[in-house]
């Protein structure tokens, strides 16, 4: 009798996870479509990134986006694999948000894509938040397979985007250094992936090698501040360089126009 009740309760949890995930996807698509169709945002200068940066630095930001997504996938995979308890709720939320993002930005018409959509359902994360347990942690294996697919997908997208826009591959060197340091710190220091991420970020962007923040939200805030400042400094430097080059080219062009004009007047 107890086994039957447990089985029914488990089935209820699975169905609840699927239903909630479907509702979240629908709500997110609805909000996204409303935002995209908003005339205010279409005509607003604040929503146009070209109002803040030239187009050249924005190309590099797209490169950074691909690499950051891969790092987030790896972070979630490590938490799902080794089941770190501390801060697991925040990781569950992050897992759900990333799964929703991946689900709404892909067509699911083919059978293979439908299988991939199933792999993206974060059963353990949803049930962990709703029911306070991870009874379906064994399903993380399938979920991790979905993330492994998107790691290689985003890497190929990164390479294709880089080559088609004539950008440099130096960011791969930076990414490799960060990834190796991130994994090495977990093993050598015996810390969680989030602690390792903050330690490596602090070491890379400043002179500290301590984990920032006592709680998970504080660590995420530390990562956002560290990398937000780092990215803005890179974009700012690129923007200044473009501005200097454009100013020089414009001055040379004006000098050339004056030279041609004087030449014609003499003739």
Steps between C-alpha positions, in 0.01 A plus 500: 500500500780734596691411184191579292457836671866582447474408131192718453668786682808463277284501186323810630834674550613412147176624345517817709856564379399455135190717542681782678782496246247521214318788671826687559597460133159626387512800735857586395411483129193715561700765687779493240255550213333788685835664563612454138178646365513801731525818293653679798798267510536498122532879492681540830864604490556335838424155353738547206854385587641702209411811700760395757768323297622491140414185307857364520507439878156338478648228279740411779217497756328229294820298521506545878134394519573162341790434737304610809214267408742207475643584843148514648421158350815355657419659837149351505629158385749491789230582755260243355772234487655538846185625677648784708233581761608854589334749267319225308174700487666781305655246263156341456356840404792566262453156345129569440564845352772373264283205394212738422731729302630210292148367444348823368786575263482184296258334260367165623341366182722198437502182710862551604421848624202369696734254673735788574210700645425210734866498609471867589219447752664564842305235694731496803524878522124558483413222746785612725348849525136389521526196724834556673661183372700371206331163464552519125871581508555190282327693220784751519697260281264570208492870584881511496500336155287791380749749642792313342326534164464875546863535607616368164218692322600835652868430434428438130283812490786695655751376241257566211420850629867580552604387154207663317569837665879483468555515878800368688512174694691648793191468719537120478839530672341707776212255528737202520707664775187579701351153455819319600546730800135451597524120498846498662380724786209264573739207535798674661307719746215256562232765443163501326472610134347836598780570748751401234332731247520799735859423597615469139303811399650704782849380413448571130344845539684622813770393747286288733463122515219476752143387448273803513162485675386285789180382331427388146327827400804692623732282292288553188497874567879490530529321165268747328692799638843354418419394145267791432779744583752294301279487189413870522870587525574292188209654310600847619857447379375370165260793470778749572726331245229512234431865581868591465534312170182655359612847606838447333341365180252790488781752542703336225194497274441873559867573426473302179188694396678830566802381301286402200306826520819710508644299213195572284508871585866524392420330173 
